[in-house]
Amino acid sequence: MKIVLEHLTKKFPGISKKDKSEVIAVNDFNFEIPDGKLIGLLGPSGCGKSTALNLICGLEKPTNGRIIFGDLDVTGLPPENRGVGLVFQNYALYPHLTVYDNIKFPLENLRGKDKLTKEQMDAKIQEVAKLVQIENLLERRPSEMSGGQQQRVAIARALVKRPQVLLLDEPLSNLDARLRLQTREELKRIQQETGITTVFVTHDQEEAMSISDTIVVMKDGVLQQMGEPQSIYDEPINLFVASFLGTPQINVFDGYIKDGGVYIGEAKVLDAKGQPDGDVSVAIRPEGFVLDSNGPLECEFVTREVMGRDTSFVAKHDKFRGEKLRAIIPSEEIYDGKDGKVRFSLKPSKVHIFDGKTDERIKL
């Protein structure tokens, strides 16, 4: 099911009687979600991503704009008539019901021509339980299960009605790191097997990039950039997107362009032929540093953190925006650190330049 959002806007009233200003949670959203794709809606807390999800499923009514499923305008339809499945952050399972009955609950509410026999319901429950690999847990209650197992039950309950659209609101945030990794792999497998158009809301950029076909990056209710995860990582449209994506975070320096070169302090780190002089932000991915005794960028060495395959060099520079920068260097590289300094050359493809006033990316 293709989803189209046209000029979608949601405003909330001010938080107090004295404050009459409106809060714009979603501001003029325009994008299309292709049929059968998994979209990651990504942004920091408070950026409006959960509100956007609630608008899609019908829990919130838009102030302006339209929501279209396929060829049908569903803007005015109630949630139960939109054919969506919703998985909440806190699972929202009924504690007094077994797994089997939790999954069955949505089927019991079907009426008219959609009403199912007990045999039909059982067949659907067994099918979806097998899909999410909980067929041996159907007689348990939620309190007898791990967080990951409860999450699978919540997904099964959302899928059992065969929704046209599956909506996931930060479904992995309550899981520990190892279980989160396993569950997100399962989510990707389930989505590929069912082919259901899926919208996945998260503030975890690693999560979004690892399983999404496309990610949508939001800030303050505004869509910043939409595209394939690797494309956005490699070509961020502005400094916010560059800073939000990537672990460790991108390193940002105060710099300037002068006479066709990009400078950090007195060091020319890149060519910028044809670009006007002016202040810029120089953003370098951690993997963009090359340990080089003759490199142009000299930093104060702080420490090394050995990570096995790679080594994280922690250093300082007076033009760095922050306390300490991080450079990821292959572990086989040798550095003695005797003089307390470390020098780097840079990989041009891992360096992004942004306008000092607008924060928009400058393509060199």
C-alpha positions as CSV (number, residue, x, y, z in Angstrom):
1,M,0.0,0.0,0.0
2,K,1.5,3.3,-1.1
3,I,1.2,6.2,1.4
4,V,1.2,9.8,0.3
5,L,1.4,12.7,2.7
6,E,0.4,16.1,1.2
7,H,1.2,19.3,3.1
8,L,0.5,17.5,6.3
9,T,0.5,19.9,9.3
10,K,-0.4,19.4,12.9
11,K,-0.7,22.3,15.4
12,F,-1.3,22.0,19.1
13,P,-2.5,24.9,21.4
14,G,-0.1,26.6,23.8
15,I,0.7,24.7,27.0
16,S,-0.7,27.4,29.3
17,K,-3.5,30.0,29.4
18,K,-0.9,32.8,29.2
19,D,0.9,31.2,26.3
20,K,-1.4,31.4,23.3
21,S,1.2,30.5,20.7
22,E,0.6,27.3,18.8
23,V,3.1,24.4,18.8
24,I,3.7,23.1,15.3
25,A,4.5,19.4,15.7
26,V,4.4,18.5,12.0
27,N,5.0,21.3,9.6
28,D,4.0,20.9,5.9
29,F,5.1,17.3,5.4
30,N,5.3,16.2,1.8
31,F,6.6,12.7,0.9
32,E,5.6,9.4,-0.6
33,I,6.1,6.0,1.0
34,P,6.3,3.4,-1.8
35,D,4.3,0.2,-1.6
36,G,6.0,-2.6,0.4
37,K,8.9,-0.6,1.7
38,L,10.2,0.0,5.3
39,I,10.6,3.6,6.1
40,G,12.5,4.8,9.1
41,L,11.1,8.1,10.6
42,L,14.1,9.4,12.4
43,G,14.8,12.4,14.7
44,P,15.6,13.6,18.2
45,S,13.0,13.5,21.0
46,G,10.3,16.1,20.4
47,C,10.9,16.4,16.6
48,G,7.3,15.3,15.8
49,K,7.9,11.8,14.5
50,S,5.4,10.1,16.8
51,T,2.8,12.8,16.0
52,A,3.4,12.0,12.3
53,L,2.8,8.3,13.0
54,N,-0.4,9.2,14.9
55,L,-1.6,11.2,12.0
56,I,-1.0,8.3,9.6
57,C,-3.0,5.9,11.8
58,G,-5.8,8.3,12.6
59,L,-5.2,8.8,16.3
60,E,-4.6,12.5,15.6
61,K,-6.4,14.7,13.1
62,P,-4.3,17.0,10.9
63,T,-4.7,20.7,11.1
64,N,-4.0,20.9,7.3
65,G,-3.1,18.5,4.5
66,R,-4.2,15.1,3.3
67,I,-3.2,11.4,3.9
68,I,-3.7,9.0,1.0
69,F,-3.5,5.2,1.1
70,G,-3.2,3.9,-2.4
71,D,-5.9,5.9,-4.3
72,L,-8.0,6.5,-1.2
73,D,-8.0,9.7,0.8
74,V,-8.2,8.5,4.4
75,T,-7.7,11.9,6.1
76,G,-11.2,11.8,7.6
77,L,-11.4,8.0,8.3
78,P,-11.3,6.7,11.9
79,P,-8.3,4.5,12.8
80,E,-10.4,1.2,12.7
81,N,-11.3,1.8,9.1
82,R,-7.8,2.6,7.8
83,G,-6.4,-1.0,7.7
84,V,-3.4,-0.2,9.9
85,G,-1.6,-2.2,12.5
86,L,0.1,-0.3,15.3
87,V,2.9,-1.5,17.7
88,F,3.5,0.7,20.7
89,Q,6.7,1.3,22.6
90,N,5.4,-0.3,25.7
91,Y,3.9,-3.4,23.9
92,A,0.4,-2.7,25.5
93,L,-0.4,-6.4,26.0
94,Y,-3.3,-7.5,28.2
95,P,-1.6,-9.0,31.2
96,H,-4.5,-11.4,32.2
97,L,-4.7,-12.9,28.7
98,T,-2.5,-15.6,27.2
99,V,-0.4,-14.9,24.2
100,Y,-3.0,-16.8,22.1
101,D,-5.8,-14.6,23.4
102,N,-3.8,-11.4,23.0
103,I,-3.2,-12.1,19.4
104,K,-6.9,-13.2,18.9
105,F,-8.3,-10.0,20.4
106,P,-8.4,-7.9,17.2
107,L,-10.0,-10.8,15.3
108,E,-12.9,-11.0,17.9
109,N,-13.8,-7.5,17.1
110,L,-14.4,-8.1,13.4
111,R,-18.0,-7.7,12.3
112,G,-20.2,-8.4,9.3
113,K,-18.6,-9.9,6.3
114,D,-15.2,-9.8,8.0
115,K,-16.3,-11.9,11.0
116,L,-14.3,-15.1,11.3
117,T,-15.1,-18.6,12.6
118,K,-13.1,-20.1,15.5
119,E,-11.3,-22.3,13.0
120,Q,-10.4,-19.4,10.8
121,M,-9.1,-17.3,13.8
122,D,-7.0,-20.2,15.0
123,A,-5.5,-20.7,11.5
124,K,-4.5,-17.0,11.4
125,I,-3.1,-17.0,14.9
126,Q,-1.0,-20.1,14.2
127,E,0.3,-18.6,11.0
128,V,1.3,-15.3,12.5
129,A,2.8,-16.9,15.6
130,K,5.0,-19.0,13.3
131,L,6.0,-15.9,11.3
132,V,7.3,-14.2,14.5
133,Q,8.6,-17.5,16.0
134,I,6.5,-17.6,19.1
135,E,4.4,-20.7,18.3
136,N,5.6,-22.5,21.4
137,L,4.7,-19.6,23.7
138,L,1.0,-19.3,22.9
139,E,-0.2,-20.5,26.4
140,R,2.0,-18.2,28.4
141,R,1.0,-14.8,29.8
142,P,3.0,-11.6,29.3
143,S,4.5,-11.7,32.8
144,E,6.1,-15.1,32.0
145,M,8.0,-13.7,28.9
146,S,11.1,-11.6,28.2
147,G,10.9,-8.2,26.7
148,G,11.8,-9.5,23.3
149,Q,9.2,-12.2,23.4
150,Q,6.5,-9.6,24.4
151,Q,7.5,-7.4,21.5
152,R,7.0,-10.3,19.1
153,V,3.5,-10.9,20.6
154,A,2.7,-7.2,20.0
155,I,3.9,-7.5,16.4
156,A,1.9,-10.7,15.9
157,R,-1.2,-8.9,17.2
158,A,-0.7,-6.1,14.8
159,L,-0.1,-8.4,11.8
160,V,-3.0,-10.9,12.5
161,K,-5.5,-8.7,10.8
162,R,-3.4,-8.5,7.7
163,P,-3.1,-4.7,7.8
164,Q,-2.3,-2.7,4.7
165,V,0.2,-0.6,6.7
166,L,2.3,-1.5,9.8
167,L,3.3,1.4,12.1
168,L,6.0,0.9,14.8
169,D,6.5,3.5,17.4
170,E,10.0,3.1,18.9
171,P,9.3,-0.6,19.4
172,L,12.8,-1.6,20.5
173,S,13.6,1.2,23.0
174,N,12.8,-1.0,26.0
175,L,15.1,-3.8,25.1
176,D,18.8,-4.2,26.0
177,A,21.4,-3.7,23.4
178,R,21.9,-7.3,22.4
179,L,18.2,-8.1,22.2
180,R,17.6,-4.9,20.3
181,L,20.0,-6.0,17.6
182,Q,18.3,-9.4,17.3
183,T,14.8,-8.0,17.3
184,R,15.5,-5.4,14.6
185,E,16.9,-8.2,12.4
186,E,13.6,-10.1,13.0
187,L,11.6,-7.0,12.1
188,K,13.4,-6.7,8.8
189,R,12.8,-10.4,8.0
190,I,9.1,-10.1,8.9
191,Q,8.6,-7.0,6.8
192,Q,10.3,-8.6,3.8
193,E,8.3,-11.8,4.1
194,T,4.9,-10.0,4.5
195,G,5.6,-7.2,2.0
196,I,3.6,-4.8,4.2
197,T,4.4,-1.1,3.9
198,T,6.0,-0.3,7.3
199,V,6.8,3.0,9.0
200,F,9.3,2.6,11.8
201,V,9.7,5.5,14.3
202,T,13.0,5.8,16.2
203,H,15.5,8.3,17.6
204,D,18.2,5.7,17.2
205,Q,20.0,6.5,13.9
206,E,21.9,3.2,13.9
207,E,18.6,1.3,14.2
208,A,17.0,3.3,11.4
209,M,19.9,3.0,9.0
210,S,20.4,-0.8,9.5
211,I,16.8,-1.9,8.6
212,S,15.2,0.9,6.6
213,D,14.9,1.0,2.8
214,T,14.5,4.8,3.2
215,I,14.9,7.1,6.1
216,V,13.2,10.4,6.8
217,V,15.1,12.8,9.0
218,M,13.1,15.3,11.0
219,K,13.8,18.3,13.2
220,D,11.3,20.6,14.9
221,G,8.5,19.1,12.9
222,V,10.2,19.8,9.5
223,L,11.4,17.1,7.1
224,Q,15.1,17.7,6.7
225,Q,16.1,15.0,4.2
226,M,14.7,11.8,2.8
227,G,16.6,9.1,0.9
228,E,18.5,5.8,1.2
229,P,20.4,5.5,4.4
230,Q,23.9,5.3,2.9
231,S,23.1,8.2,0.5
232,I,22.1,10.5,3.4
233,Y,25.1,9.5,5.4
234,D,27.4,10.2,2.5
235,E,25.7,13.4,1.3
236,P,23.9,15.1,4.2
237,I,21.9,18.2,3.1
238,N,22.8,20.3,6.2
239,L,24.9,20.3,9.4
240,F,22.0,18.9,11.5
241,V,21.6,15.8,9.4
242,A,25.4,15.3,9.3
243,S,25.6,15.5,13.1
244,F,22.6,13.4,13.8
245,L,23.7,10.4,11.7
246,G,26.8,8.4,12.6
247,T,28.4,6.7,15.6
248,P,30.7,8.1,16.9
249,Q,29.2,11.5,16.0
250,I,30.8,13.5,13.2
251,N,33.6,15.9,14.3
252,V,32.8,19.6,13.6
253,F,35.5,22.3,13.4
254,D,35.3,26.1,13.0
255,G,36.9,26.8,9.6
256,Y,37.0,29.1,6.7
257,I,37.5,29.2,3.0
258,K,40.3,31.4,1.7
259,D,42.0,31.6,-1.8
260,G,40.5,28.3,-2.9
261,G,41.3,26.3,0.2
262,V,39.5,25.0,3.3
263,Y,41.3,25.9,6.5
264,I,41.1,24.8,10.1
265,G,43.2,27.3,12.0
266,E,46.3,27.8,9.9
267,A,46.2,24.4,8.3
268,K,44.8,24.0,4.8
269,V,43.0,20.6,4.9
270,L,41.2,20.6,1.5
271,D,41.0,22.4,-1.9
272,A,37.9,24.5,-2.5
273,K,38.6,25.9,-5.9
274,G,35.9,28.3,-7.2
275,Q,34.3,28.7,-3.7
276,P,34.0,32.3,-2.2
277,D,35.9,33.1,0.9
278,G,34.0,33.0,4.2
279,D,33.4,31.1,7.4
280,V,32.4,27.5,7.2
281,S,31.9,24.5,9.4
282,V,34.2,21.6,8.6
283,A,32.6,18.3,9.6
284,I,34.8,15.2,9.5
285,R,33.5,11.6,9.9
286,P,35.6,9.7,12.5
287,E,36.6,7.3,9.8
288,G,37.8,10.2,7.6
289,F,41.1,10.7,9.5
290,V,44.3,9.2,8.2
291,L,47.2,8.9,10.7
292,D,50.0,10.8,8.9
293,S,53.2,12.2,10.4
294,N,53.2,14.9,7.6
295,G,49.4,15.5,7.7
296,P,48.2,19.1,7.8
297,L,45.9,18.7,10.8
298,E,47.8,18.7,14.0
299,C,46.0,17.8,17.3
300,E,46.8,17.4,20.9
301,F,46.9,13.6,21.6
302,V,44.7,12.6,24.6
303,T,44.4,8.8,24.5
304,R,43.7,5.7,22.5
305,E,40.8,3.3,22.9
306,V,41.5,-0.1,21.4
307,M,38.3,-1.7,19.9
308,G,39.8,-4.7,18.2
309,R,39.5,-4.1,14.5
310,D,39.9,-0.4,15.0
311,T,41.5,2.1,17.4
312,S,39.7,5.3,18.5
313,F,42.1,8.2,18.8
314,V,40.9,10.8,21.2
315,A,42.4,14.2,20.7
316,K,41.9,18.0,21.2
317,H,42.0,21.0,18.8
318,D,41.3,24.6,19.6
319,K,39.0,24.9,16.6
320,F,37.0,21.8,17.5
321,R,33.4,22.4,18.6
322,G,33.3,20.3,21.7
323,E,35.8,19.0,24.2
324,K,37.4,16.0,22.4
325,L,37.4,14.7,18.9
326,R,37.4,11.1,17.8
327,A,39.3,9.5,14.9
328,I,38.8,5.9,14.0
329,I,42.1,4.4,12.7
330,P,42.8,0.8,11.7
331,S,44.5,-1.1,14.6
332,E,47.5,-2.0,12.6
333,E,48.6,1.7,12.3
334,I,51.5,2.5,14.7
335,Y,51.7,5.7,16.7
336,D,54.2,6.3,19.6
337,G,52.7,9.5,21.0
338,K,56.0,10.6,22.5
339,D,55.6,14.4,21.7
340,G,51.9,14.5,22.8
341,K,50.9,15.5,19.3
342,V,49.1,13.5,16.5
343,R,48.8,14.6,12.9
344,F,46.2,13.6,10.3
345,S,45.5,13.9,6.7
346,L,41.9,13.6,5.6
347,K,39.8,11.5,3.2
348,P,38.0,14.1,1.1
349,S,34.9,11.9,0.7
350,K,34.5,11.8,4.5
351,V,34.7,15.6,4.9
352,H,31.6,17.9,4.6
353,I,31.7,21.6,4.4
354,F,28.7,23.7,5.6
355,D,28.0,27.4,5.2
356,G,28.8,29.3,8.4
357,K,25.5,31.2,8.4
358,T,22.9,28.8,6.9
359,D,24.5,25.4,7.9
360,E,23.6,24.2,4.3
361,R,26.1,21.9,2.7
362,I,28.6,23.3,0.2
363,K,29.6,20.9,-2.5
364,L,33.3,21.2,-3.4
